[in-house]
Amino acid sequence: MRILHVSSGNLYGGLETMLITIARFRHLCPVMEPTFAFSFEGRVTEELKAMGLPVYQLGNVRISRPWTIWRARRKLQRLICERSFDAVVCHSKWPLAIFGPVVKSSSLLVFWLHESTTGRHWLDTWTRAVTPDYAICNSRFTASELPKLFPKLSAKTISHPVDLDRPRPSAETRSRVRKEAHTRDDEIVIVQVSRMESWKGHLLHLRALALLRSNPAWTCWFVGGAQRPEEHDYLAKLRELAVNLAISERVRFLGERSDVPELLASADIFCQPNQEPEPFGISFIEALLASLPVVSTSIGGALEIIDSSCGILTAPNDVEALARALRALVESRELRQELGTSGPSRARGLCDPKTQLERVMEAIAENVTKPPRKLIQ
């Protein structure tokens, strides 16, 4: 099957990480041939091109400039006409709203839902203008959200495939990574890897750390770069709060990194206390693969990934409960080891790339039954 994956391409987060994984492990499901199309040039485009995969640019789209939408749609029409894809997968609401009408006229339209939704946003209204032929949801949580957009749409829940091949870095690598982050080898490193968005819980995380000021053993790394203007403002707010809480000397903002596996393997605890539901949580899976105990809040995708065998879940927005969980892990090496040991097997059971890619292939193949539609000129 020839599958075209369509996304915006201007950001880099869990969705983009998953697209890279689909490309890297395409040999595990050779019957499914992936091609990619984006509206914007970005890091994901560069990484896919470096693998030698076909990547098509549809052109920058601005909602306030309708002609950019028409131009991008025409490019996608020509691409579908020339390549005759068996299915086109629109990843998330924005690509479906922009390109759904073009795809629906000429190919099987699959909607892969990666985010939560209220059903009341203007983008939700626009998304509902075209009903996909089928949907894939990345968690049971997002599957529960899908009816807000398409109440009668058939869907399958499939966890993101994740690169599980993570060799353990040497002691020398761990020491080097810590030195570069101005962290001693004997410090307990708490790490958060996420986009710089307020719902990811950085503010709650900092306030919990402030309650641990009396314990000199820990240092915290925040990994993730600001990608939009509001994220730059948010990052500045985080830096200011760390100063006001008198913990700025123990908090490192490491920015966007391409060596996340090494950073995780050089840390001791993973903490991402989401204040709104995480649709899935690739960062949780990557932390489990690094044998890190995971601390998060009991909402969204975290409930499907983290259990008592590998981490601690606290009530949302409960800074004292979060501080207690972190304190227990900082003070007990045995607890860190106990929860970290089962992490890799938990991650493999949820996100093995061969299993998940085959499930995607089967879900799409079941729906590739209609003759190709004629292209609307």
NUFI-913455 format. One record per atom (N, C-alpha, C): x, y, z. Coordinates in steps of 0.05 Angstrom, whole numbers, plus 5000, padded with zeros to 4 digits. Example, Ala and Ser with C-alpha at 12.3 -4.5 7.8 and 13.67 -1.06 7.14 Angstrom:
BEGIN
526448865156524649105156526449345156525749555142527349795143525850015157
END
This chain:
BEGIN
501749765000500050005000501850255000500950444984502450704983500850895000502150985022500851165042502151435042500551645039501551915041500852025069502852115084502452235110502652535107500452675116500352965113500253095140502053295144502153435170503153715164503053885185503854165182506854195178508454065195511354055192512954285204511554475216513054705227513954675255512954475270513654435298515054165300516054105324517353845329516553755357514953545358514153435383513553135380511553035395511052745395510052655367508352805354507452725327509752705308511452905308513752895289515652665295516052615321517752385329516552125319513852105320512651865310512951835280512752055265513152035236515951945229517952045244520651955240520951655245519551555266519651275273518351115250516151205239514851055217516751035194518251245188520151245166522551065173523551075196526050925204525450625204523050545212522450265215520550165193520550295170518750215148519449925139521949835143522649565134521249355150520149425174518749225190516049165179515049345162512349295150512649385120514149225104514749315077512349345059510149225066507749255048506649535049507449685069506449965072508650155065508450295043510450475032509750765040511250885058510551155067511751375050510151585046511051835033509952055051511352295050510652505069510252765054508252925063507753195052507253385075508553625074508253825095507754095083506554265099506054545090508554715095509954655117512254815124514854655125517054785119519654665123520354665152521654455162522454445190524354215195524854165220526653955228525753685218523153625220522153365211522653325181522353535165522953515137525853445132527653575147530553525143531253245151530153135172530852865181529752655162527452695151526352505131527952515105528652745096530252765072532952635076534052655100536652525106536452225104534052115107533651825104533251745074533051945057532651885029529751835021527951925038525051875033523852105017521752045001520452254987518852445005519552695005518252895021517353125003514753195004513653394986512853645003513453874992512654125005510254244991508154285006505654384995505454694996507354815010507355105012506155205038507355425048506355545073503455625071501955555091499055625092498455815115497056025109496156215130493056225128491756175150488856175149487756455141489256665148488356935142488757005112490156825098490756875069489656635053487056645045485756415033487256315008488556494993489856394969492156204975493356214999495456025006494155745010491655735020490255485023489655364996488555524978487955424951490355324937492555474939495055394926496055124936496055094963497054844975495154614968492554664967490754444959491254354930491754544912492354474884494854294883496854364898499354204898498753924908497153894928496453634938494853474918492953614904491353484884493153364862495153514853496953414832498553184842499453194867501052984878499452724880496952744889495252504891494752384864494252564845493752474817496152334805498552434810500952314798501752054812501352034838502351804853500351594860497751654858495551454862495951304889495851454911496151334937493651164944494150954959491950794969490450924991491851085006490651235028492351485035490951685044492251935054491551965083493551995100493152025128493652315136491552445146491852715156492352695187494652785195495352775223494553025238492452995254491253205271489253375255488053565270485753705260486553905238488654055242489354265223489754155194491353945190491553835163488953725152487253615169484653515160482953745150482953965166481354195158482254315132484854335129486054465105485754285080486554025083486853855060484753635057483053595078481053385077479253395052478253625043476553625019477853524994480453584992481953494968482353194969483053094992483552804995481052644991478852735003476352595003475352554974476052734956475152724929476652514912478952414922480652254905481952014918481751984945483151764958481851694984482551464996481651405023482751605042481051735057481851945076481851825104484251815117484451715144485251955162483951975184484452185203485852055227488352145233489752045257489652255278488152205299487752405320489952385341491452605344493752605363493252795386490952935387490553135407487853125420487553255443484953275455483353495441480753505446479153705432476653765449475754005447473254085461470854055443471354065417469054055398467854335393468954535407467754805406469655015393472154945389474055125377473355175347474155405337473555455308474855245290477255135298478454935282476854675283475554615305473854385307471554405287470354645286468154685267469054645238471354755232472454725205473154435199474254295219474954015215472553845209470253905221467853745217466653785189467753975173466654025147466853795128468853615133469153375117469553135135467952935131468152695148470052495136472152415150474052215140472651945136474051775121473051495117473651325142475651395157476451225179478251395197478551315223480251455241481951265257484351365264486151235283486551425306486451315330486851475354489351375369490951555380493451465392493251375421490851385432490351285459487451245464486751115485483951095492482751365499484451535510483551805517482751955492484451965471483652105447481251975433481051705435478751565424476151665437476351725463473951825477473252115468475252255457474852525448473752545419474252335404473552335375470552395370468652285386465852345381465152645382466752805395466253095395466553215367468053075350468453165322466652995303466852735306465452555288464152335304461652375312460252185330460051905319459851865293459251605282461651485267463951605269466251515253467551265265468051065249469450825258472350895263473550775284476250845292477550605306480150605306481750415320483850555337484250465362486350575379488950435375490950585368493650465363495750645376497250545395499350695407501450775387502850995392504951075374507150865373508150795349510650635348512950815358514750695373517050845385519550685380521650825374524350705370525250585397525350325399526050185424528950115426530450175404533350095403534950315417535150295443536650495459538850365474541250345462543450235477544150405501544950275523545550425548548250575544548250835547550750985545552750895566555250925559557350855578557551055601559050975622559451155644560851405635562551385615563951615605562051805591560151695576558151865563556352005583555451855603553851975625555352205639557852165644559452365658559752615640560152565614560452795595557952955593555652815590553052955588552553125613553153015636552653165660554553405662557053365654558953585655558053815637557053745613556053945595553654095606552153965623549754085635550454205663553054225669553954345694552754195718552953935717551753765737553853565746554053525772556053335783555053055779556952865779556252585776554552475799554852595823553452485846550752615851549852805835547352935838545052765827542752775840540352635830538952825810538852745785537852905764534852845758533153045761530353025753530153155726528953025707528853125679526053145669525453355655522853375640523553435611522453275592522853305564520153365551519653605542517053665531517153935516515053985500514754245488514454455510515054705503514754925522511955035521510054875531507254955532506354925561504755115570504055135598502654885609501054755592499554515602501354285608503954295599505854085605506754085634506054295649506454285678509054385688510554535672513154645682512854815707510754975708510355155731509854995756508154795754507654615777510154475785511654385766514154245771516054425787516454675779518154855793517254905822514654935825513654985852514054745870513854505859514354265875517254255883519054315864521854315870522554515891521154735892521754935913521254825941519354635943518854505969520954315976522854255958525054075963527754225966527554495970529954655971531954555992530854456015532654376037534254126031533453986010535053746003537053825981539653805987541653905967542353705945541053465945541953245928541053285899538953435893537753425866538553665849538353615823538553825802536353755781535253955768533153905749533954015721533453845701533853925673531153945659530654175647528354215629529354205600528454005585529353965558527054035539527554205520525554285501525854585495525654655469526054925461523455065455523355325458521055485450520955505420518555445408518355435379516455655368514855775385512955985377513256215395512356455387512756695404511656655432509256535435508156505461509856305478511256125465512955945480515456085490516456275475518756435484517956595509515556705509514556855532514256665556513256425551512856235572515556145584517556105567520256025577521356245595520956495586521956725603520556725630518056655631516556645656517556425674518356195662519455975677522156055690523756185674526456265685526056465708524156645705523656845726522556705751520756515748519656375771521856215785523756095771525955945783527556135801528056375791529456575807527956655832525356715828523656795851523356575872523556325864523356105882526056025895528056175886530856125897531855845890531255745866532255485858533655515830534055755820535155785793537855655790539455645811542155525809542055225807539655105812539454815811537654725788536854915771535154855748536554925722536654745703538054795677535954785655535854985639534154995615535954925591535754685581537654575562536854625533534354725528533554785501532854535485532454585459531754355441534354195436534053935438536353755436535753525417537853425404537553195387538652945401539652975425540852745440539152675465536552675461534752625484535252355497535752135481536351875494538751895513540852035505543152055523542452225548540852435544540152595567538452435587536552275577534952115594536651905609538451775594540151575606542051685626542451945626544252075645542752195668540152165669538452275691537652045709536152115730535351915750532251895753530852115748527952125752526752285729524452195718523052345698520552455710520052715706517652845717516453025697513852975690512353155672509453175683508953365701506353375715504253535699503253405678501353545660499053665676498253905668495954035680493454005663493853905639491553825621492253555610490353405600490953125591492953115569494852935572496752875550495352675532495152735506493752545488494952265488497652255488498951995491501352025509503652105499505952145516508351985508509452045484511951905476514251955496514252195508516452255527516352055551513951975559513751775580514951505571514351425547515451175536518451185535519551415525522451435523523751435551522451555571523451545598523451255609521351105604521250835612523450665599523950715574526150575560528850625573529150865584531650945598531750845626529750675634529650565661529350785683527850995676527351205695524651175708524351205734521751225746520351475736517751455730516351685718514351795738514352055741512452195757510752375739508052345741506352515726503652545740501752665727499052705739497152505727495052435742493252215734491052315716491852405692489952485671490952405644489152365625489952325597491552065593493352085573494851855565496651735587497451895606499151795628497851565642495151565644493751355658494051085643494551095617494850855601497750755599499550915608502450855606503750795633503150965652504450945678502650795698503750595711502350455732504350435756503450295777505050285801507650125798507949985776510349825771512650005761512050235750514050395737514050695744512150785760512151065766510051135787509651395790507851505810506051715797503451695800501651885790500352035813500252305810499052475831496652615819495052725837492652875828493553135813492153215792492853455777492953695795494953865791495254125804495654105834496453875844496953835872500053855877500954095883503854135884505053985908503653965930504753815953504953525948502953405934503153115927505453065908505753255889508053225870510653235885510953425903513353455919513953205935511853085947512252835962513252615945512152585920513052375902515952415895516652665888519452715880521352675904520452755928522152725952522752435957520652265954521051975959523051865940522951945915524851835895527651945899527852205905530552325910531852195933530352135954531552025979531951725979530851585959530951285960532051185933534551095933535650975909534250705904533450565925532150315921529450345907527950555914525350605901525850675872527850835866528450915838529050665822530650485833531450245819529050055815527350035836525049855835523149945813522550205811520650305791521950315763524550365762525850385737526350115723526449905738527149645727525049545707522549585713520449485696519749665672520949905672520250095651520649995622522949885615523449805588521449595578520749405594518749205585515949325582515349515599512749655597512649805571514849945564514950095539514649925514516049695515516049515492513249395488511949335510509249225508507249415496507649675499505849875489506549975461509049985455509850135431511849995412511949735413513749595395513149675366515149775351514649895325513549695305514549445305513549245286510549195291509849145316507049095323505249325315506049565322504349795318504149865288506249845273506149895244504349685230504449445239502749235227499849295233499349395257496549465265495549695248497249895242496550115225495850015197497649835187497249725160494549575158494049415178491549255178489049435180489249645196486949835198486349975172488450055158488050195133487249995111488449765111487849565090484949475091483849465115481049385118479149585104480149835101478450045089479150115061481249995050481950045022480349845005477749885004476049694989474549824967474350094967472850234947474650294923473550304898475150394876476050674879478450744868479451024871477451224860477151444875475451654866476751814843475051934827476152104806477052374817479152464808480252724818478552954808477753124827476253364819478153574809477853664785479653864774478754144782
END
